[in-house]
Amino acid sequence: MSLEETIARIEGCADLLELKQTLQDYIESKGFSEFSFIDNSWHGSADPLIINSITESWESDYRSNGFLDVDPCLPLARSLNTAFTWSDVPAPVYAGKRKPGALRVMEAAQDHKYQNGLVIPFHYRDHLGAYYSSVCTLFWKDPAPAFVKRLRLDRYEMHMVLLYWAQRTIDIGTRTHRGGRFRDRDSRGYEDIYLTDRERDVLLWAAQGKTSEDTGNILGISRETVDEYIKVCLEKLDAANRTQAVVKAIYLGLIVP
C-alpha cells in the first residue's frame, strides 16, 4: 500500500477491529510480523486501551513473567518523541548473580524468534498540561540485514503512519465517553484551524521527509524562514514536533500528501 492508500484506509476504519487489521496489513507489507499498541493516556486507569497482534505464547510469557515492569523499551519510549529500535536500547549491566529483568525480556523475545523491534512513542499535553503517552512496537522476525534496509527505506513513513493510526485508534476507542483527543485550549476541536499556502507547503515537504534546508532550496527561501513557518504550524496545531504537526494536518484534511 502507498502512503496515501494507507492513510485513506485508516481514515475509513469504523471500529478498532478494522484498525487492527489495517495496521497488521500495513506492517506485513513492510516485513514486520506483529505489533503491540498500548495507550496510557488516562492516568490511573486499570484497563488501558491495548491492541495487539502478537502470538498468544509471547503475550502469556510477557504477562506471567512481569515483563511490563522491567521492559527497557517502555521508560525510553516515555522520554522520546522519535522512533527507536531494540538495538538502540542500552544493554543492561550484568554484574551480580541475578540476571537483570531488562536482559530477561530481550532473551525471551529472541526465544520467540523476534530478531529486533521498532518502537514508536506518541506523546502530547492537553490544555491543562496533563501528559499523555502511548507506544506501539513492531516486531521483526527476518534476518537483521533486511531490518536495517527496511528502516533505511521506510522509517520516516512508518513513524508518520503509526502516529496517524494512533490518533484514529484513540479517537474511536474513547469516543463514547471521552471525546476527541486533539483539542484546543478552550476544549474545542480543530475544525477552524487555517493554514496559509506557505505553511501548507512546508508541511507537505516535511511529510515527504525533507529537512528545513531541503524545503528552503525547493521553495526558494532560507532555512531560517522555513523554521519560522514550522514554528507557526506547531503553535496552530498544538504539536510537539513537525512529525506530529504533519500527522494532525493530514488528519484534519489541511494537507494531502
ZIZIWO-V471618 format. One record per pair of residues at least 6 apart in sequence whose ideal C-beta (glycine too) atoms are under 7 Angstrom apart, sorted by sequence separation. I is the first residue (numbers start at 1). GAP is how many residues later the second one is. D is the distance in whole Angstrom. If there is no record, write none. Layout:
i	gap	d
I	GAP	D
I	GAP	D
//
This chain:
i	gap	d
13	6	5
94	6	6
125	6	6
126	6	7
183	6	6
184	6	6
216	6	5
239	6	4
249	6	5
140	7	5
174	7	7
216	7	5
250	7	6
27	8	6
40	8	5
76	8	7
92	8	4
124	8	6
182	8	6
237	8	5
10	9	7
13	9	6
39	9	6
94	9	6
123	9	7
171	9	6
180	9	6
216	9	7
239	9	6
38	10	6
39	10	4
92	10	4
123	10	5
171	10	6
205	10	4
213	10	5
216	10	5
24	11	7
92	11	5
170	11	5
212	11	5
215	11	5
234	11	5
237	11	5
10	12	6
23	12	6
38	12	5
122	12	4
230	12	5
233	12	5
237	12	6
9	13	5
37	13	7
73	13	7
76	13	6
122	13	7
202	13	6
205	13	6
37	14	5
121	14	5
167	14	7
212	14	4
37	15	6
167	15	7
212	15	5
36	16	4
73	16	6
119	16	6
120	16	5
35	17	6
72	17	5
35	18	6
36	18	5
119	18	5
201	18	6
212	18	7
34	19	5
6	20	5
34	20	5
72	20	7
86	20	7
117	20	5
118	20	4
117	21	6
117	22	5
117	23	6
116	24	5
202	24	6
1	25	6
114	25	5
115	25	5
114	26	7
115	26	6
136	26	5
114	27	6
115	27	7
202	27	4
1	28	6
113	28	5
115	28	7
116	28	7
202	28	6
24	29	5
87	29	6
115	29	6
72	30	4
86	30	5
136	30	7
199	30	5
203	30	6
20	31	5
70	31	3
85	31	6
86	31	5
116	31	5
198	31	6
70	32	6
85	32	7
115	32	7
134	32	5
20	33	7
72	33	7
85	33	6
199	33	6
71	34	5
199	34	5
16	35	6
70	35	6
83	35	6
84	35	6
83	36	7
206	36	5
83	37	5
67	38	5
195	38	7
65	39	7
120	39	6
207	39	5
81	40	6
118	40	7
206	40	5
80	41	5
122	41	6
195	41	7
77	42	6
81	42	6
120	42	4
203	42	6
65	43	7
193	43	6
203	43	6
77	44	4
122	44	5
193	44	7
73	46	5
203	46	5
61	47	6
160	47	7
207	48	7
207	50	5
204	51	5
203	52	5
156	53	5
204	53	7
58	54	5
184	54	7
200	54	7
57	55	7
78	55	6
200	55	5
127	56	6
55	57	7
126	57	7
127	57	7
77	58	4
127	58	4
193	59	7
195	59	5
127	60	7
74	61	7
193	61	7
190	62	6
73	64	7
182	66	6
83	72	7
83	76	5
163	80	6
167	80	7
163	81	6
160	83	6
164	83	5
159	84	6
163	84	4
167	84	6
54	85	7
160	86	6
164	86	6
160	87	6
164	87	6
41	91	4
41	92	7
40	93	5
41	93	7
40	94	7
39	95	4
38	96	7
37	97	7
38	97	6
37	99	4
36	100	7
35	101	6
36	101	5
35	102	7
35	103	5
35	104	7
34	105	5
32	106	4
33	106	5
32	107	6
33	107	7
32	108	6
33	108	5
31	109	7
27	111	5
31	111	6
31	115	6
124	116	6
123	117	6
51	118	7
31	119	5
30	120	6
30	124	6
49	124	5
30	128	6
41	129	7
39	131	6
37	132	7
26	135	6
23	142	6
19	146	7
19	149	6
19	150	5
16	153	7
19	153	7
3	154	6
10	154	6
6	155	6
10	155	5
13	155	6
16	156	6
7	157	6
15	157	6
16	157	6
10	158	5
81	159	6
81	160	5
7	243	6
4	253	6
3	254	6
//
